[in-house]
Amino acid sequence: MGTLFVGGALTLTLGALAYPSMLGLSTVSSAQDRVIAQTQWGPLTEQDRDFVVKVRAAGLWEYPLGKIGMEKGTTKEVKTAGEHLVDGHAALDTTCRKIAQMLNITLPNVASPQQVGFVNQIDSSSGQQFDTNFANILRTTHGSIFNTVAKIRSTTKNTLVRALADQANDTVLDHITVMEKTGFVNFDQALFQQTTPPKLPSDNLTPPAPQPGEPQVVLTPPANATSSPVALPGDSSSSATPAPGVSPTPAVG
């Protein structure tokens, strides 16, 4: 257990923010509203911390799958959906990594086994079956996380997490929309799977912790990127979009 003091303004309990045993799409504990750190941006709860990890894990499988969709999609609409995945998750991941550093949250470098399985299932198909798998699996997963984003946005007291939820809301809604525009979504099937997810072992839903000293994976924005990360305290990037409620105070580094 250690404590970090930054200019007297921020106190983070490092031990409470160590990589937990259950992350990703699983539940860390029954007390998700338990405050695990007091920060200058507001209290950080378990569900806040888990949300940041979920956003990161989502990008780690949807970003590469977007590239696969751009290559293997048989229609313009599927290829466009792939472009949106790459563009949106690159920007969202930039925000996520900055916030995680400021809040001392350890992020995974690979997706959960379940998410890797989604990629393999979609990539192993071809032709119209690829288009169908691509659109339906991604529509289902985005529909599920959309509800999580709404819950975090309406309950978090942490300004940084709120900014990430704002960006995630826009990104996920865009991805839901482009999947539906492919014309391949079976809504009955997607809604059933979205509301009745399979009960899998927790280790299938948990992205593994990075190895000590392992370089952090970066999702590179495409050359024609249209999405931008939100501006955070100390972020001087001119391409970033200002985050509502985030004051321009120095970043923790």
C-alpha positions in Angstrom: 0.0 0.0 0.0 1.5 3.3 -1.0 0.3 6.9 -1.3 1.1 9.4 -4.0 0.9 13.2 -3.3 0.9 15.6 -6.2 1.2 19.3 -5.3 -1.0 18.7 -2.3 -4.0 18.6 -4.7 -4.2 14.9 -5.3 -4.1 11.9 -3.1 -4.4 8.4 -4.6 -4.3 5.1 -2.7 -2.2 3.0 -5.0 -3.0 -0.3 -3.4 -6.7 0.1 -4.0 -6.0 0.8 -7.7 -3.8 -2.2 -8.4 -5.0 -4.4 -11.2 -8.0 -6.3 -9.8 -8.7 -10.0 -10.2 -11.9 -9.5 -12.1 -12.1 -6.9 -14.9 -13.5 -6.4 -18.4 -17.1 -7.5 -18.6 -17.2 -9.2 -15.2 -18.1 -7.8 -11.8 -15.3 -7.0 -9.4 -17.5 -7.1 -6.3 -21.0 -6.5 -5.2 -20.1 -3.0 -3.9 -19.5 -1.3 -7.3 -20.2 2.1 -5.8 -17.4 1.6 -3.2 -15.0 4.6 -3.4 -11.4 3.3 -4.0 -9.7 6.6 -4.3 -10.2 10.3 -3.7 -8.8 12.4 -6.6 -8.8 16.1 -7.5 -11.4 15.2 -10.2 -13.8 13.6 -7.8 -14.1 10.2 -6.1 -13.3 7.1 -8.1 -15.4 4.0 -7.5 -14.9 0.4 -8.5 -17.4 0.7 -11.3 -15.7 3.9 -12.6 -12.4 2.0 -12.6 -13.9 -1.0 -14.3 -15.5 1.2 -17.0 -12.2 2.7 -18.0 -10.9 -0.9 -18.4 -13.9 -1.9 -20.4 -13.4 0.9 -22.8 -9.8 -0.1 -23.3 -10.7 -3.8 -23.8 -13.4 -2.9 -26.3 -10.9 -1.1 -28.5 -8.4 -3.9 -28.3 -10.7 -6.3 -30.2 -12.9 -3.9 -32.2 -10.1 -1.9 -33.6 -8.3 -4.8 -35.3 -11.7 -6.3 -36.3 -12.5 -3.0 -38.0 -9.4 -3.4 -40.1 -10.5 -6.9 -41.0 -14.0 -5.6 -41.9 -12.4 -3.1 -44.3 -10.6 -5.9 -46.0 -13.1 -8.8 -46.0 -16.4 -7.0 -46.1 -18.3 -7.7 -49.3 -20.4 -4.5 -49.3 -19.6 -0.8 -49.1 -21.7 -0.6 -45.9 -19.7 -3.3 -44.1 -16.4 -1.7 -45.1 -17.7 1.7 -43.9 -18.6 0.1 -40.6 -15.1 -1.2 -40.3 -13.7 2.3 -40.9 -15.9 3.6 -38.2 -14.6 1.0 -35.7 -11.0 1.9 -36.4 -11.5 5.7 -36.4 -13.7 5.7 -33.3 -11.7 3.4 -31.1 -8.4 5.0 -31.9 -9.7 8.3 -30.6 -11.5 6.7 -27.6 -8.4 4.7 -26.7 -6.3 7.9 -26.7 -8.6 9.4 -24.1 -8.8 6.2 -22.1 -5.0 5.8 -21.9 -4.6 9.4 -20.7 -7.3 9.1 -18.1 -6.0 5.8 -16.8 -2.5 7.4 -16.3 -4.0 10.3 -14.4 -6.1 8.0 -12.2 -3.4 5.4 -11.9 -5.5 2.6 -13.4 -3.6 -0.3 -15.0 -4.9 -1.1 -18.4 -4.7 -4.5 -20.3 -2.8 -4.9 -23.5 -5.0 -7.7 -24.9 -8.8 -8.2 -24.9 -10.5 -10.9 -22.9 -10.7 -14.5 -24.1 -14.4 -14.0 -25.0 -13.6 -10.9 -27.1 -10.7 -12.7 -28.8 -13.1 -15.5 -29.6 -15.5 -13.0 -31.2 -12.6 -11.8 -33.5 -11.7 -15.4 -34.4 -15.3 -16.4 -35.1 -15.9 -13.4 -37.4 -12.5 -13.6 -39.1 -12.9 -17.4 -39.8 -15.9 -16.7 -42.0 -16.0 -15.3 -45.5 -18.4 -13.8 -48.0 -21.9 -12.9 -46.8 -21.5 -15.1 -43.7 -18.6 -12.8 -42.7 -20.8 -9.7 -43.2 -23.6 -11.3 -41.2 -21.3 -12.4 -38.3 -19.6 -9.0 -38.3 -22.8 -7.0 -38.1 -24.7 -9.1 -35.6 -21.9 -9.7 -33.1 -20.8 -6.1 -33.1 -24.4 -4.8 -32.9 -25.0 -7.1 -29.9 -21.9 -6.2 -28.0 -22.3 -2.4 -28.7 -26.0 -2.7 -27.6 -24.8 -4.2 -24.3 -22.1 -1.7 -23.5 -24.4 1.2 -24.5 -26.4 0.5 -21.3 -23.2 0.5 -19.2 -22.1 3.8 -20.6 -25.5 5.4 -19.7 -25.2 4.1 -16.2 -21.7 5.4 -15.7 -22.6 8.8 -17.2 -25.6 9.2 -14.9 -23.9 8.1 -11.7 -20.2 8.9 -11.7 -18.9 11.8 -9.6 -15.5 11.7 -11.3 -15.0 14.4 -14.0 -12.5 12.4 -16.1 -14.7 9.3 -16.1 -17.7 11.5 -17.1 -15.7 12.9 -20.0 -14.8 9.4 -21.2 -18.4 8.3 -20.9 -19.5 11.3 -23.0 -17.1 10.3 -25.8 -17.9 6.6 -25.4 -21.6 7.4 -25.7 -21.1 9.1 -29.1 -18.8 6.4 -30.3 -20.9 3.5 -29.4 -24.1 5.0 -30.8 -22.2 5.7 -34.1 -21.1 2.1 -34.2 -24.6 0.8 -33.5 -25.9 2.9 -36.3 -23.4 1.8 -38.9 -23.9 -1.8 -38.0 -27.6 -1.4 -38.6 -27.0 0.3 -41.9 -25.3 -2.8 -43.2 -28.7 -4.4 -43.5 -27.4 -7.7 -42.0 -28.5 -7.2 -38.4 -31.1 -9.7 -37.2 -32.7 -7.6 -34.5 -34.6 -10.4 -32.8 -31.4 -12.4 -32.4 -29.3 -9.4 -31.4 -31.8 -8.3 -28.7 -32.1 -11.8 -27.3 -28.4 -12.2 -27.0 -28.0 -8.7 -25.6 -30.5 -9.3 -22.8 -29.6 -13.0 -22.2 -25.9 -13.2 -22.3 -24.3 -16.6 -21.7 -22.9 -17.3 -18.2 -19.2 -17.8 -18.8 -16.4 -18.3 -16.3 -15.0 -15.0 -15.1 -11.6 -15.7 -16.6 -13.2 -15.7 -20.1 -14.6 -12.2 -19.4 -11.4 -10.8 -17.9 -8.6 -9.3 -20.0 -5.2 -10.4 -18.6 -3.0 -8.0 -16.7 0.0 -6.7 -18.7 3.4 -8.1 -17.9 5.7 -5.9 -15.8 7.6 -3.5 -18.1 5.4 -4.5 -21.1 5.1 -1.6 -23.6 1.5 -0.3 -23.8 -0.3 -1.1 -27.0 -1.4 2.0 -28.9 -4.3 2.1 -31.3 -3.0 4.3 -34.1 -5.5 6.7 -35.7 -6.1 6.3 -39.4 -4.6 8.9 -41.8 -8.1 10.2 -42.5 -9.3 10.2 -38.9 -12.5 12.1 -38.3 -12.9 11.3 -34.5 -10.8 13.2 -31.9 -10.0 12.4 -28.2 -11.5 14.8 -25.7 -9.2 17.5 -24.2 -8.1 16.7 -20.6 -6.3 18.8 -18.0 -2.8 19.5 -19.4 -3.6 18.1 -22.9 -2.3 20.7 -25.4 -3.4 18.7 -28.5 -5.1 21.0 -30.9 -7.2 18.1 -32.3 -8.7 17.3 -29.0 -12.3 18.2 -28.2 -12.8 20.1 -24.9 -14.5 17.9 -22.3 -17.4 19.5 -20.5 -16.6 20.3 -16.9 -12.9 19.6 -17.1 -10.9 22.7 -15.9 -7.5 23.4 -17.5 -5.4 22.3 -14.5 -1.9 20.7 -14.8 -1.9 17.0 -15.6 -0.5 14.4 -13.3 2.5 12.9 -14.9 
